[in-house]
Amino acid sequence: MKNLKGIDKLIFLINSVVATVLLLSYLLPYVAPKSFTALAVLSLAVPLLIIVNLGFVLYWFLKGKKQLLLSLLVLLLGYSYVSSFYKFSSSSDDVSDGNLTIMNYNVRLFNLYNWIEEAQVESKIIDLIKREQPDVVSFQEYHPHENIDLSFYKYKYEQLSGKRVRYGQAIFSKYPIIDSGSVEFPKTANNAIYVDIVKDNDTVRIYNVHLQSLKIDEDVENLNTEDSERLFKRAGETFKMQQEQAELFLKHKQSSPYKMVICGDFNNTSYSYVYKEIKGDLVDAFEEAGSGFGRTFDFKYFPVRIDFILTDPSFTVKRFQVVKKKLSDHYPIITKLSLHK
């Protein structure tokens, strides 16, 4: 800092703090929320930490200062970690035989309470699904709305709760479902469901996982009205619940006799402990064939990816896409797989 003057000294001090916090965040996937809640909450801020550190690299580069090395080295040290934030690769759209197209979509009750001030949102969601024509659709926050017609899918499994409003998770398939079930999570309406589908001579298990929600508004202005200490405490308790839910799910996952695809809204980022545990040796379809930021949640100020499709490593991920159509607080994601290498 000896060669820095005035405001640059303060900027480098802030730079040092932000770079240190990003470096600390590399431990996140290995620290259980029950053991260190405060560190677990940091996972939500990792995308912002990456952006800010990139900003510092650019700032010092434009000023011709060697201080750019601090953030640059921290980013390079976590290259494999940081690379899941933005992908330069592009997917192919091979339509050869053997492809299975899967969509995952948190539909937010098909806009039942008019969160989006737009007419017939539920019908537009169905039109989007018809246009994309996925073979399998995995829904979170599904509600059998009176205007919803998914009869073009021959097979379905849904697990709903609630008295006044029925909602939950559902999976719709063009291919026969030979088995299905639910992994129940205690003290919540969230759960994980699964179906075993048969395509040609292959049986594939499709999971739909919806982990505990943070119930954080995507509008930052609304977050400012909530006490920060209460918000932090609530997030910590939610991450503990997510860990318990992930542990229940993993027991079920380990008993699966089939190759699998895990879809879902994890309500946490790819930098989290629960993501690492659920993913295991599976392949993140976005990291394999996505491009750009992969933003799946409509958070205003930086991209957040909390919805995932994870596939068996024996499958080839030929395409991954985030459909940028705002009909929920989440965007639908689609992957196209080949079931054979």
N, C-alpha and C positions, 0 to 999 in steps of 0.2 A: 504493500500500500504506500510505500515511500514515494513512488513516482506518480501517485494520484493526488489530485488537488480538488478542493472544494466538494461539489456535489458527487463527484465520482467516488470519493471515499465512502460516502453513505451508500451509494448504489452497490459498491463492491461488498460492503458489509451485508446488505440485504441479499445479494447474490450468494454469499457464503452460507447464509442461513438456509436459503431455498435449496441450494445444491446439497447441503448436508441432510435436509429432510428427505429429498429424493433418494439419496444414497441409503438412508435408513429404511425407506419404503421397500427396498429390494428384499428385506426380510419378511415382508407381509405374508407371502404365500406359505411361509414355514412356521408362522406363529398362530396358534389356535386362539380365537377370540376369547375363550374362557380363561386363557392364561394371561392375556395382555390386551384388554379391551380397548385401551386408548390407541394402541398401535393399529388395531384392526379397523377403527374408524377412519384412519388415514387413507385406506384404500380408495375411498370415494374421491379424494383430492389428487390422486396420482396423475390423471390426465392434465389437470391444471398445472401441476408441478413440472411435467414434461414441457408443456407449452412455455411456461415462464423461463425455464432453463434454456430452451432454444432461443427465447427472446434475448437473454443475457449474452449468449454466444454471438448473436447477430449484432448486439449493441457494441460489444468490445471489438468485434471484427471491423465494424465501420469506423471505430475510433483508432484502430491499429494498435490495440493494447493486448499484451500477453495474458491479461486476466481472463480472456476467453477460454483459456485452457482449463479453468476450474470446472465450469459447467460441461464443457466438451468432454473432459475425461470422465466425469460422472455419467454422462449419457452413454459414452462408449463402454464403460464398465458394465452397464446394464443393457447392452445392445439387444440381447434376445428378449429381455423383459420389456424394453421400450418399443421394440419392433411390432408388438401386438397393438400398439396405439394407432399406427398408420401403415398401410400396405401399398407399395408401389406396383405390386403384381396385378395382373388382370386375368380374369377367368376365361376359359374357352367356353363355347356353347355347343359342344359336341352333342348331337342328338342320336348317337348310335344306340343300337339295341342294348338292353340291360340297364338303362338309366332309371333312377328313381328320384323323383322331384319332391322335396319336402319343404313345407312352409311352416314357420313358427310365428305366432301373432298373439300378443296381448291386446284384446279388442276393447277392454275397459267397458264391459257390459253393453257393447254396441251403442255407446253414447246414451244410455238409458236416461241419465239425468241431465242431458244437454250441456255437458262440459264444453263441447265444441258447438259454437253457435252457427250451425249449418243444417239445412234440411236433409232428412233422409240419409243420415250418415250410415245407418245400418244397411241400407240397400246399396250404398256405394261400396261398402266393405265387401258385400257379396259380389258385386260387379268386378271388383279388383281380383277377387279369388277366381272368378270365372275367366278373367283375362289371363291370369298367370297359369291357371290350370295345374296346380300341384297335385301329385298323386295322393299325398297325405298332408293334412293340415292339423297342426297342434295349436290349440287355443288355450290361453290363460284368461281368467276373468270372463269366461264364456257365460252367456245368458240366453236361454231359448226365447228370444224376442219374437213377438207375434209376426213381425215382418221378415223374419229370417227364414229363408228357404234354401237349405243345403241338400235337397233331395237328389241332386246330381252326384252325390256321394252315396254309394250303395251301403256302406258299412260305417258304423260309428260306435264309440264308447264315450260316455260322459259320466262324470262324478260330480253331483251338484249338492249344495247345502243351502240353508236359508229357508225361512218360512214365508215371509212376504215377497221376497225376491229370490228366485232360485238362480244360483250362479256357481261357478267352479271351473274345472278343467274338462276339456273334451278333445278327442281325436277323431277325425273323419278320414276315411280311406276309400280309394277306388278298388283296393284289393281286399280279399277276404281276411277277416279277423278271426283267428282260431282260438285266441285266448286273450283275456284282458283282466285288469285288476287295479287296485289302488294301494298306495303306501300312505297310510294316514299319519299326519303330524298332530301331536297333542296341542290342545288349547288354541286352535286356529282353524280357519276355513281353508288355509293353504294345504296342498298335498302334492303327491306325485302319482301319476297314473301311467299305465302302459298298455300297449296292444302288441300282439304277435301277428304280423301280417305275412301272407304267402304271395310271393311274386314269382311266377314260373316255378322253378324248383328250389327257390330260396325262402327261408323263413327268417324274418328280421324282427327284432324287438324294437319298438319305438317307445321311448319314455317321454313324458311331458312333466317337467319339474317346475313347480312354482314355489320358490322359497319366500320366507317372511318378508313382507314389504316394510320399507322404512317410513312410508307414508309422508314422504317429502314432496312438497309442491314443486313442479318444474319451473315455476315462476320465482326467481330469486327475490323479487320484491316482497313476496309473501313470506319467504323464509326470514326476512329481517324483522318481522313482527313477533317471531317466536324467541323466547329466551334461549340464549346460546347454550347455557349449562343444561337446561332441560332437553334441548335438542340433542346434545352430545350424549347425555345419559340414555335417552331413548334409542339412539343409534347403537350404542353399546349393547343394550339389552336385545335389540333386534339381531345383531350379529351373533350373539350367544345362541339365540333361537335358531338362526340359520345353521350354525354348527351342529346343533342337536338334530335338525331336520336332515342335514347332509349325512350325518352318521346313520340315521335310520334308512335313508335311501341307499347308501353304500352297501348295507347288509343285503338289501334286496337285489341290487345290481350284481353283486358277487355270485348270486345264485342263478343268474340268467343262463339258460342253456344255448342261447342264440347270440349271434353277432348283433350289435345294437347301434342305435342312433339316439342320442339324448338331446331333446329340445327343451327349451324352457326360458323362463324369466327368473334369473337367479337373484334379482334385486341386489346385485353386487358386481363388481368389475372383474376383469380377468387378472387383476393384481391381488385378488383376495385368497384367503385360505380355503374357503368353500369351493371356489372355482377350481383350484389346484386339486383338491381332493376328489371332486366329482369327475373332473376330466381324466385323471389317472393317465393311462397310456393311449387315450383316445385322441383324435385329431380335431382341432378347432377349424371348422369349415372356413371361417373368415380368414384365419391366418394362412390357410392353404390356398385359397382361390379368391379372396376378397380384394378390394381396392379402396383407397381413401381411408377415412377415419372409422368407418363401420358404425357410425352413430345409430343406436337403436332406440334411445330414449330422448324425448323432446325437451332437453334441458337447454336453456337459452344461451348460456355464456361459454360453455366448452363441451366438446363431444363426449358422450357417455355411452359405453357399450355394456349393457347388462343382460341382453338377450342372446342366447347362444344355440348353435347346432353343433354337437360334437359327434364324430363318427368313428366307427371301427377302423383301425389302421389298414385293414385289408380292402377297404373301399377306396375308390379313386374319387376325389372331390373335383368335379369338372366345372363347377360354377358356384359362385356365391354372390348374392345381391341383397342390398337393403333397398326396399321399395320406398322412395321418398314421397309418400302420400300421407298427409296428416289427417287421419280419421280416428286416431286414438292418441294417447300420450306416448305410445310406443309405435315404432315402425315395423312392418312385417319384414322378416328375413326369409330368403329362399336359397336352398342349395340343390344342386343336381349331382347325383352320385351314380357311379358305376359300381355295381355290386361285385365286379370281378376285376382284378388287376389286368 
